[in-house]
Amino acid sequence: MSYHEHTDYKHARNLRAGAPEAVKAFMELDKQVLRNPDNVIPPKYAELMAVAVALTTQCAYCIEVHTKAAHEVGATEKEIAETTMIAAALRAGGAYAHGFMAMKFFNQAEAAKRPSHLAGLATGRGRDR
């Protein structure tokens, strides 16, 4: 047994039985945002965005469903590859940007260790931002 198996979908019935109105609302939301003929964003681009998000959230089921749906609406292998690399770059960019917060918290911890009469001074490593 593994964490992600194709047979896991059969357990959706348990969700439908336990929370029927919530599941119905979720399915309607999914339909409206991805398959509404009045949407401005073409289905292929919507599915490519869904693939990128699925890759970023690392939802194996979403990756499968939206990659196949993207293929059905005309996405090419090259587009899936580029989408994958865009998602990877943004995921890496998120780590880089959150590094700003890590540095801020580190600097705050350093400042907290300094005697109170020095707490407001710069760290000496260039400008504090």
DSSP file with accessible surface (Angstrom, degrees, kcal/mol):
  #  RESIDUE AA STRUCTURE BP1 BP2  ACC     N-H-->O    O-->H-N    N-H-->O    O-->H-N    TCO  KAPPA ALPHA  PHI   PSI    X-CA   Y-CA   Z-CA
    1    1 A M              0   0  216      0, 0.0     2,-0.3     0, 0.0     4,-0.0   0.000 360.0 360.0 360.0 138.2    0.0    0.0    0.0
    2    2 A S        -     0   0   65      1,-0.1     3,-0.1     0, 0.0     0, 0.0  -0.765 360.0-106.9-121.4 172.0    1.2    3.5   -0.8
    3    3 A Y  S    S+     0   0  215     -2,-0.3     2,-0.6     1,-0.2    -1,-0.1   0.884 108.3  42.5 -66.0 -39.9   -0.1    6.9    0.1
    4    4 A H  S    S+     0   0  103     56,-0.0     2,-0.3     3,-0.0    -1,-0.2  -0.935  70.5 159.8-115.8 113.7   -1.4    7.7   -3.3
    5    5 A E    >   -     0   0   63     -2,-0.6     3,-2.1    -3,-0.1     4,-0.3  -0.974  47.1-124.8-130.7 147.7   -3.2    4.9   -5.2
    6    6 A H  G >  S+     0   0  132     -2,-0.3     3,-1.1     1,-0.3     4,-0.2   0.813 111.0  62.8 -59.1 -29.3   -5.7    5.2   -8.1
    7    7 A T  G >  S+     0   0   82      1,-0.2     3,-1.6     2,-0.1     4,-0.3   0.597  78.3  87.2 -74.6  -7.7   -8.2    3.2   -6.0
    8    8 A D  G X  S+     0   0   35     -3,-2.1     3,-2.1     1,-0.3    -1,-0.2   0.806  72.5  73.6 -60.7 -28.4   -8.3    6.1   -3.5
    9    9 A Y  G X  S+     0   0  100     -3,-1.1     3,-2.1    -4,-0.3     4,-0.3   0.790  81.4  70.3 -57.4 -27.5  -11.0    7.8   -5.5
   10   10 A K  G X  S+     0   0  109     -3,-1.6     3,-1.0     1,-0.3    -1,-0.3   0.760  87.2  66.2 -63.6 -20.2  -13.5    5.1   -4.3
   11   11 A H  G X> S+     0   0   94     -3,-2.1     4,-1.1    -4,-0.3     3,-1.1   0.562  75.1  87.4 -79.7  -4.2  -13.3    6.8   -0.9
   12   12 A A  H <> S+     0   0   35     -3,-2.1     4,-2.7     1,-0.3    -1,-0.2   0.841  78.1  66.1 -60.7 -30.6  -14.9    9.9   -2.3
   13   13 A R  H <> S+     0   0  137     -3,-1.0     4,-2.4    -4,-0.3    -1,-0.3   0.852  96.1  55.5 -60.8 -32.3  -18.2    8.2   -1.5
   14   14 A N  H <> S+     0   0   94     -3,-1.1     4,-2.3    -4,-0.2    -1,-0.2   0.892 108.5  47.3 -67.2 -38.5  -17.3    8.4    2.2
   15   15 A L  H  X S+     0   0  118     -4,-1.1     4,-2.8    -3,-0.2     8,-0.2   0.927 112.1  49.8 -65.5 -44.9  -16.9   12.2    1.8
   16   16 A R  H  < S+     0   0  133     -4,-2.7    -2,-0.2     1,-0.2    -1,-0.2   0.894 114.0  45.8 -61.4 -37.6  -20.2   12.5    0.0
   17   17 A A  H  < S+     0   0   84     -4,-2.4    -1,-0.2    -5,-0.2    -2,-0.2   0.899 118.1  42.0 -72.3 -38.3  -21.9   10.5    2.7
   18   18 A G  H  < S+     0   0   67     -4,-2.3    -2,-0.2     1,-0.2    -1,-0.2   0.792 135.0  13.7 -81.4 -29.3  -20.4   12.4    5.5
   19   19 A A  S  X S+     0   0   42     -4,-2.8     4,-2.6    -5,-0.2     5,-0.3  -0.437  71.3 162.2-143.7  63.8  -20.6   15.9    4.1
   20   20 A P  H  > S+     0   0   72      0, 0.0     4,-2.4     0, 0.0     5,-0.2   0.879  76.2  45.6 -60.4 -42.2  -23.0   15.8    1.1
   21   21 A E  H  > S+     0   0  138      2,-0.2     4,-2.5     1,-0.2     5,-0.2   0.898 113.7  49.2 -70.0 -38.5  -23.8   19.5    0.9
   22   22 A A  H  > S+     0   0   63      2,-0.2     4,-2.6     1,-0.2    -1,-0.2   0.922 112.6  47.7 -65.9 -41.8  -20.2   20.5    1.3
   23   23 A V  H  X S+     0   0   32     -4,-2.6     4,-2.7    -8,-0.2     5,-0.2   0.929 111.7  50.8 -64.8 -42.5  -19.1   18.1   -1.4
   24   24 A K  H  X S+     0   0  141     -4,-2.4     4,-2.1    -5,-0.3    -2,-0.2   0.929 111.6  47.5 -60.6 -43.6  -21.8   19.3   -3.7
   25   25 A A  H  X S+     0   0   62     -4,-2.5     4,-2.5     1,-0.2    -1,-0.2   0.905 111.5  50.9 -65.1 -40.1  -20.7   22.9   -3.2
   26   26 A F  H  X S+     0   0  123     -4,-2.6     4,-2.7     1,-0.2    -2,-0.2   0.926 109.9  49.4 -63.0 -44.6  -17.1   22.0   -3.8
   27   27 A M  H  X S+     0   0  109     -4,-2.7     4,-2.3     1,-0.2    -1,-0.2   0.882 111.1  49.9 -63.7 -37.3  -18.0   20.2   -7.0
   28   28 A E  H  X S+     0   0   86     -4,-2.1     4,-2.7    -5,-0.2    -1,-0.2   0.908 110.0  50.6 -67.6 -40.7  -20.0   23.2   -8.2
   29   29 A L  H  X S+     0   0  102     -4,-2.5     4,-2.6     2,-0.2     5,-0.3   0.952 110.6  49.3 -59.4 -48.7  -17.1   25.6   -7.4
   30   30 A D  H  X S+     0   0   36     -4,-2.7     4,-2.0     1,-0.2     5,-0.4   0.921 112.2  48.6 -56.7 -44.7  -14.8   23.3   -9.4
   31   31 A K  H  X S+     0   0  109     -4,-2.3     4,-2.4     1,-0.2    -1,-0.2   0.923 112.5  47.9 -62.6 -44.8  -17.2   23.3  -12.3
   32   32 A Q  H  X S+     0   0   75     -4,-2.7     4,-0.6     1,-0.2    -2,-0.2   0.899 116.3  41.1 -66.7 -41.1  -17.7   27.1  -12.3
   33   33 A V  H  < S+     0   0   81     -4,-2.6    -1,-0.2    -5,-0.2    -2,-0.2   0.799 129.8  25.0 -82.2 -23.6  -14.0   28.0  -12.1
   34   34 A L  H  < S+     0   0   23     -4,-2.0    -3,-0.2    -5,-0.3    -2,-0.2   0.720 131.2  27.6-111.6 -25.3  -12.7   25.4  -14.6
   35   35 A R  H  < S+     0   0  129     -4,-2.4    -3,-0.2    -5,-0.4    -2,-0.1   0.206  75.8 125.8-129.0  19.1  -15.6   24.5  -16.9
   36   36 A N    ><  -     0   0   33     -4,-0.6     3,-2.1    -5,-0.2    -4,-0.1  -0.674  52.3-147.0 -80.3 121.3  -17.9   27.5  -17.1
   37   37 A P  T 3  S+     0   0  123      0, 0.0    -1,-0.2     0, 0.0    -5,-0.0   0.712  96.7  61.3 -63.6 -15.8  -18.3   28.4  -20.8
   38   38 A D  T 3  S+     0   0  138     -3,-0.0    -2,-0.0     2,-0.0     2,-0.0   0.485  76.6 119.3 -87.8  -3.2  -18.6   32.1  -19.8
   39   39 A N    <   -     0   0   61     -3,-2.1    -6,-0.0     1,-0.1    -5,-0.0  -0.350  60.0-145.0 -62.8 142.8  -15.1   32.2  -18.3
   40   40 A V  S    S+     0   0  143      2,-0.1    -1,-0.1    -2,-0.0    -2,-0.0   0.858  81.8  78.4 -75.8 -37.1  -12.7   34.7  -19.9
   41   41 A I  S    S-     0   0   86      1,-0.1    -2,-0.1     2,-0.1     5,-0.0  -0.611  92.1-116.7 -77.1 125.4   -9.7   32.4  -19.5
   42   42 A P     >  -     0   0   61      0, 0.0     4,-2.4     0, 0.0     3,-0.4  -0.264  23.7-113.2 -60.4 149.0   -9.6   29.7  -22.1
   43   43 A P  H  > S+     0   0   76      0, 0.0     4,-2.7     0, 0.0     5,-0.2   0.852 114.4  56.3 -53.4 -39.1   -9.9   26.1  -20.8
   44   44 A K  H  > S+     0   0   51     29,-0.2     4,-2.3     1,-0.2     5,-0.2   0.944 110.8  43.4 -61.7 -44.0   -6.3   25.2  -21.8
   45   45 A Y  H  > S+     0   0  127     -3,-0.4     4,-2.5     2,-0.2    -1,-0.2   0.892 112.1  53.6 -69.9 -36.5   -4.8   28.1  -19.8
   46   46 A A  H  X S+     0   0   12     -4,-2.4     4,-2.3     2,-0.2    -1,-0.2   0.928 111.5  45.7 -62.0 -43.1   -7.1   27.4  -16.9
   47   47 A E  H  X S+     0   0    9     -4,-2.7     4,-2.6     2,-0.2    -2,-0.2   0.883 110.2  53.1 -70.2 -35.6   -5.9   23.8  -16.8
   48   48 A L  H  X S+     0   0   18     -4,-2.3     4,-2.4    -5,-0.2    -1,-0.2   0.912 110.3  48.5 -64.7 -38.9   -2.3   24.8  -17.2
   49   49 A M  H  X S+     0   0   97     -4,-2.5     4,-2.6     2,-0.2    -2,-0.2   0.913 110.3  51.7 -63.6 -40.9   -2.7   27.1  -14.2
   50   50 A A  H  X S+     0   0   18     -4,-2.3     4,-2.8     1,-0.2    -2,-0.2   0.897 108.5  51.1 -63.4 -38.5   -4.3   24.2  -12.3
   51   51 A V  H  X S+     0   0    1     -4,-2.6     4,-2.8    15,-0.2     5,-0.2   0.941 109.9  50.0 -62.5 -45.4   -1.3   22.0  -13.2
   52   52 A A  H  X S+     0   0   20     -4,-2.4     4,-2.1     1,-0.2    -2,-0.2   0.925 113.3  45.2 -60.2 -44.5    1.1   24.6  -11.9
   53   53 A V  H  X S+     0   0   88     -4,-2.6     4,-3.2     2,-0.2     5,-0.3   0.926 112.1  52.1 -65.6 -42.6   -0.8   25.0   -8.6
   54   54 A A  H  X>S+     0   0    3     -4,-2.8     5,-1.5     1,-0.2     4,-1.2   0.904 110.0  49.0 -61.4 -40.4   -1.1   21.2   -8.3
   55   55 A L  H  <5S+     0   0   47     -4,-2.8    -1,-0.2     2,-0.2    -2,-0.2   0.901 113.5  47.3 -64.7 -39.2    2.6   20.8   -8.7
   56   56 A T  H  <5S+     0   0   44     -4,-2.1    -2,-0.2    -5,-0.2    -1,-0.2   0.901 117.1  40.6 -71.0 -39.7    3.2   23.6   -6.2
   57   57 A T  H  <5S-     0   0   90     -4,-3.2    -1,-0.2    -5,-0.1    -2,-0.2   0.614 105.4-134.2 -82.5 -11.7    0.8   22.1   -3.6
   58   58 A Q  T  <5 +     0   0  134     -4,-1.2     2,-0.9    -5,-0.3    -3,-0.2   0.837  43.2 163.1  61.9  39.5    2.1   18.6   -4.5
   59   59 A C     >< -     0   0   38     -5,-1.5     4,-2.6     1,-0.2    -1,-0.2  -0.790  24.9-162.2 -89.1 106.6   -1.3   17.1   -4.8
   60   60 A A  H  > S+     0   0   34     -2,-0.9     4,-2.1     1,-0.2    -1,-0.2   0.873  89.2  49.8 -58.3 -39.7   -0.8   13.9   -6.7
   61   61 A Y  H  > S+     0   0   64      2,-0.2     4,-2.7     1,-0.2    -1,-0.2   0.922 111.7  47.5 -67.5 -42.5   -4.5   13.5   -7.5
   62   62 A C  H  > S+     0   0   45      2,-0.2     4,-2.8     1,-0.2     5,-0.4   0.887 109.1  54.6 -65.6 -39.1   -4.7   17.1   -8.8
   63   63 A I  H  X S+     0   0   49     -4,-2.6     4,-2.1    -9,-0.2     5,-0.3   0.949 112.9  43.3 -59.0 -46.5   -1.6   16.7  -10.9
   64   64 A E  H  X S+     0   0   47     -4,-2.1     4,-2.2    -5,-0.2     5,-0.2   0.963 117.2  44.2 -63.6 -52.8   -3.1   13.6  -12.6
   65   65 A V  H  X S+     0   0   70     -4,-2.7     4,-2.3     1,-0.2    -2,-0.2   0.930 118.7  41.5 -61.9 -46.5   -6.5   15.1  -13.1
   66   66 A H  H  X S+     0   0   24     -4,-2.8     4,-2.6    -5,-0.2   -15,-0.2   0.829 112.0  53.8 -79.2 -27.6   -5.4   18.5  -14.4
   67   67 A T  H  X S+     0   0   43     -4,-2.1     4,-2.2    -5,-0.4    -1,-0.2   0.941 113.2  44.3 -67.0 -43.9   -2.6   17.2  -16.6
   68   68 A K  H  X S+     0   0  118     -4,-2.2     4,-2.4    -5,-0.3    -2,-0.2   0.913 114.2  49.8 -65.4 -39.6   -5.0   14.9  -18.3
   69   69 A A  H  X S+     0   0   20     -4,-2.3     4,-1.6    -5,-0.2    -2,-0.2   0.902 109.1  52.0 -66.3 -38.7   -7.6   17.7  -18.6
   70   70 A A  H  <>S+     0   0    0     -4,-2.6     5,-3.0     1,-0.2    -1,-0.2   0.920 109.5  50.0 -62.6 -41.2   -5.0   20.0  -20.0
   71   71 A H  H ><5S+     0   0  139     -4,-2.2     3,-1.7     1,-0.2    -2,-0.2   0.930 107.6  54.2 -61.0 -44.2   -4.1   17.4  -22.6
   72   72 A E  H 3<5S+     0   0  159     -4,-2.4    -1,-0.2     1,-0.3    -2,-0.2   0.817 108.5  48.8 -61.2 -31.8   -7.8   17.0  -23.5
   73   73 A V  T 3<5S-     0   0   64     -4,-1.6    -1,-0.3    -3,-0.2   -29,-0.2   0.234 131.6 -87.2 -98.3  16.9   -8.2   20.7  -24.1
   74   74 A G  T < 5S+     0   0   44     -3,-1.7    -3,-0.2     1,-0.3    -2,-0.1   0.514  70.8 152.9 102.4   5.5   -5.1   20.9  -26.4
   75   75 A A      < -     0   0    7     -5,-3.0    -1,-0.3    -6,-0.2     2,-0.2  -0.428  34.9-138.1 -68.1 144.4   -2.1   21.4  -24.1
   76   76 A T     >  -     0   0   71      1,-0.1     4,-2.2    -2,-0.1     5,-0.2  -0.551  22.2-108.9 -98.0 166.3    1.2   20.0  -25.5
   77   77 A E  H  > S+     0   0  176      1,-0.2     4,-2.6     2,-0.2     5,-0.2   0.897 121.7  54.5 -59.8 -38.7    3.9   18.2  -23.8
   78   78 A K  H  > S+     0   0  141      1,-0.2     4,-2.8     2,-0.2    -1,-0.2   0.907 106.8  50.5 -62.5 -41.0    6.1   21.3  -24.2
   79   79 A E  H  > S+     0   0   45      2,-0.2     4,-2.6     1,-0.2    -1,-0.2   0.898 110.3  49.2 -65.5 -39.0    3.5   23.4  -22.5
   80   80 A I  H  X S+     0   0   34     -4,-2.2     4,-2.5     2,-0.2    -2,-0.2   0.923 112.0  49.7 -64.7 -41.0    3.3   20.9  -19.6
   81   81 A A  H  X S+     0   0   54     -4,-2.6     4,-2.2     2,-0.2    -2,-0.2   0.935 112.9  45.4 -63.1 -45.9    7.1   21.0  -19.3
   82   82 A E  H  X S+     0   0   97     -4,-2.8     4,-2.5     1,-0.2    -1,-0.2   0.903 111.8  52.4 -65.2 -39.9    7.2   24.8  -19.3
   83   83 A T  H  X S+     0   0   15     -4,-2.6     4,-2.6    -5,-0.2    -1,-0.2   0.914 108.3  52.2 -60.0 -42.2    4.3   24.9  -16.8
   84   84 A T  H  X S+     0   0   53     -4,-2.5     4,-2.4     1,-0.2    -2,-0.2   0.929 111.0  46.1 -59.8 -45.0    6.4   22.5  -14.6
   85   85 A M  H  X S+     0   0  125     -4,-2.2     4,-2.6     2,-0.2    -2,-0.2   0.863 110.6  52.7 -71.7 -32.3    9.4   24.7  -14.7
   86   86 A I  H  X S+     0   0  100     -4,-2.5     4,-2.6     2,-0.2     5,-0.2   0.947 111.2  47.4 -63.8 -46.4    7.4   27.9  -14.0
   87   87 A A  H  X S+     0   0    5     -4,-2.6     4,-2.5     1,-0.2    -2,-0.2   0.913 112.1  50.3 -60.8 -41.6    5.9   26.2  -10.9
   88   88 A A  H  X S+     0   0   49     -4,-2.4     4,-2.5     2,-0.2    -1,-0.2   0.920 110.7  49.0 -63.8 -42.1    9.4   25.1   -9.9
   89   89 A A  H  X S+     0   0   63     -4,-2.6     4,-2.9     1,-0.2    -2,-0.2   0.912 112.9  46.8 -64.8 -41.4   10.8   28.6  -10.3
   90   90 A L  H  X S+     0   0  126     -4,-2.6     4,-2.3     2,-0.2    -1,-0.2   0.886 111.1  51.5 -69.3 -36.9    7.9   30.1   -8.3
   91   91 A R  H  X S+     0   0  123     -4,-2.5     4,-1.5    -5,-0.2    -2,-0.2   0.935 113.9  44.3 -63.5 -43.6    8.2   27.5   -5.5
   92   92 A A  H  X S+     0   0   62     -4,-2.5     4,-2.3     1,-0.2    -2,-0.2   0.904 111.1  54.6 -66.0 -39.4   12.0   28.3   -5.3
   93   93 A G  H  X S+     0   0   33     -4,-2.9     4,-3.1     1,-0.2     5,-0.2   0.869 103.9  55.6 -62.0 -35.8   11.2   32.0   -5.4
   94   94 A G  H  X S+     0   0   28     -4,-2.3     4,-2.7     2,-0.2    -1,-0.2   0.911 107.3  48.8 -62.8 -40.6    8.9   31.5   -2.5
   95   95 A A  H  X S+     0   0   70     -4,-1.5     4,-1.2     2,-0.2    -2,-0.2   0.924 112.4  49.0 -64.3 -42.6   11.7   30.0   -0.5
   96   96 A Y  H  X S+     0   0  170     -4,-2.3     4,-0.7     2,-0.2     3,-0.5   0.955 113.3  45.9 -61.0 -48.7   14.0   32.9   -1.5
   97   97 A A  H >X S+     0   0   44     -4,-3.1     3,-1.1     1,-0.3     4,-0.8   0.888 110.5  52.5 -65.3 -38.1   11.4   35.5   -0.5
   98   98 A H  H 3X S+     0   0  122     -4,-2.7     4,-2.1     1,-0.3    -1,-0.3   0.753  95.9  70.9 -69.9 -20.0   10.6   33.8    2.8
   99   99 A G  H 3X S+     0   0   27     -4,-1.2     4,-2.7    -3,-0.5    -1,-0.3   0.831  89.4  61.6 -60.6 -31.1   14.4   33.9    3.4
  100  100 A F  H <X S+     0   0  121     -3,-1.1     4,-2.3    -4,-0.7    -1,-0.2   0.922 105.1  46.8 -58.8 -44.6   13.9   37.7    3.8
  101  101 A M  H  X S+     0   0   84     -4,-0.8     4,-3.0     2,-0.2     5,-0.2   0.915 109.7  53.1 -64.3 -41.7   11.6   36.8    6.8
  102  102 A A  H  X S+     0   0   56     -4,-2.1     4,-2.5     1,-0.2    -2,-0.2   0.927 110.4  47.5 -59.5 -43.0   14.2   34.4    8.2
  103  103 A M  H  X S+     0   0  115     -4,-2.7     4,-2.8     2,-0.2    -1,-0.2   0.904 111.3  51.5 -65.4 -39.7   16.8   37.0    8.0
  104  104 A K  H  X S+     0   0   96     -4,-2.3     4,-2.5     2,-0.2    -2,-0.2   0.947 111.8  46.0 -60.6 -47.7   14.5   39.5    9.7
  105  105 A F  H  X S+     0   0  100     -4,-3.0     4,-2.4     2,-0.2    -2,-0.2   0.882 112.2  51.4 -65.4 -36.4   13.7   37.1   12.5
  106  106 A F  H  X S+     0   0   98     -4,-2.5     4,-2.7    -5,-0.2    -1,-0.2   0.946 110.7  48.2 -63.1 -46.3   17.4   36.3   12.9
  107  107 A N  H  X S+     0   0   42     -4,-2.8     4,-2.7     1,-0.2    -2,-0.2   0.883 110.8  51.5 -62.6 -37.2   18.3   40.0   13.1
  108  108 A Q  H  X S+     0   0  106     -4,-2.5     4,-2.2     2,-0.2    -1,-0.2   0.914 110.1  48.9 -64.9 -41.1   15.5   40.5   15.7
  109  109 A A  H  X S+     0   0   55     -4,-2.4     4,-1.1     2,-0.2    -2,-0.2   0.908 111.9  49.2 -64.8 -40.2   16.9   37.6   17.7
  110  110 A E  H >X S+     0   0   56     -4,-2.7     4,-0.9     1,-0.2     3,-0.6   0.929 110.9  49.7 -62.4 -44.7   20.3   39.1   17.5
  111  111 A A  H >< S+     0   0   25     -4,-2.7     3,-0.6     1,-0.2    -2,-0.2   0.873 105.9  56.9 -63.5 -35.6   19.0   42.5   18.6
  112  112 A A  H 3< S+     0   0   86     -4,-2.2    -1,-0.2     1,-0.2    -2,-0.2   0.794 104.0  53.8 -67.2 -26.6   17.2   40.9   21.5
  113  113 A K  H << S+     0   0  161     -4,-1.1    -1,-0.2    -3,-0.6    -2,-0.2   0.731  92.4  91.6 -78.1 -23.4   20.5   39.5   22.8
  114  114 A R  S << S-     0   0   55     -4,-0.9     5,-0.1    -3,-0.6    -3,-0.0  -0.389  94.3 -91.3 -71.5 151.3   22.2   43.0   22.7
  115  115 A P    >>  -     0   0   71      0, 0.0     3,-2.3     0, 0.0     4,-0.8  -0.260  43.0-109.6 -56.7 146.6   22.2   45.1   25.8
  116  116 A S  G >4 S+     0   0  116      1,-0.3     3,-0.6     2,-0.2     4,-0.4   0.818 117.3  59.4 -55.9 -31.9   19.2   47.5   25.7
  117  117 A H  G 34 S+     0   0  150      1,-0.2    -1,-0.3     2,-0.1     3,-0.1   0.698 113.5  39.1 -74.0 -10.9   21.3   50.6   25.1
  118  118 A L  G X4 S+     0   0   63     -3,-2.3     3,-1.9     1,-0.1    -1,-0.2   0.462  86.4  99.9-109.2  -5.0   22.6   48.9   21.9
  119  119 A A  T << S+     0   0   42     -4,-0.8    -2,-0.1    -3,-0.6    -3,-0.1   0.801  81.3  50.6 -58.1 -32.1   19.4   47.3   20.7
  120  120 A G  T 3  S+     0   0   82     -4,-0.4    -1,-0.3    -3,-0.1     2,-0.1   0.539  88.7 105.6 -86.4  -2.9   18.5   50.0   18.2
  121  121 A L  S <  S-     0   0  102     -3,-1.9    -3,-0.0     1,-0.1    -4,-0.0  -0.421  79.0 -98.9 -78.6 154.0   21.9   50.0   16.5
  122  122 A A        -     0   0   66      1,-0.1    -1,-0.1    -2,-0.1     5,-0.1  -0.211  29.8-117.7 -64.4 159.6   22.6   48.5   13.0
  123  123 A T        -     0   0   30      3,-0.2    -1,-0.1     1,-0.1     4,-0.1   0.589  40.3-118.4 -76.9 -12.8   24.1   45.0   12.9
  124  124 A G  S    S+     0   0   72      2,-0.4     3,-0.1     1,-0.1    -1,-0.1   0.542  90.5 104.8  85.7   4.2   27.2   46.2   11.1
  125  125 A R  S    S-     0   0  145      1,-0.5     2,-0.2     0, 0.0    -1,-0.1  -0.161  97.4 -78.4-107.3  35.6   26.4   44.0    8.1
  126  126 A G  S    S-     0   0   52      2,-0.0    -1,-0.5    -4,-0.0    -2,-0.4  -0.550  88.3 -13.8  97.8-170.3   25.2   46.8    5.9
  127  127 A R        -     0   0  203     -2,-0.2     2,-0.4    -3,-0.1     0, 0.0  -0.475  64.9-129.1 -71.0 135.0   21.9   48.5    5.9
  128  128 A D              0   0   81     -2,-0.2    -1,-0.1   -21,-0.0    -2,-0.0  -0.703 360.0 360.0 -80.0 131.9   19.1   46.8    7.9
  129  129 A R              0   0  248     -2,-0.4     0, 0.0     0, 0.0     0, 0.0  -0.958 360.0 360.0-126.5 360.0   16.0   46.5    5.8
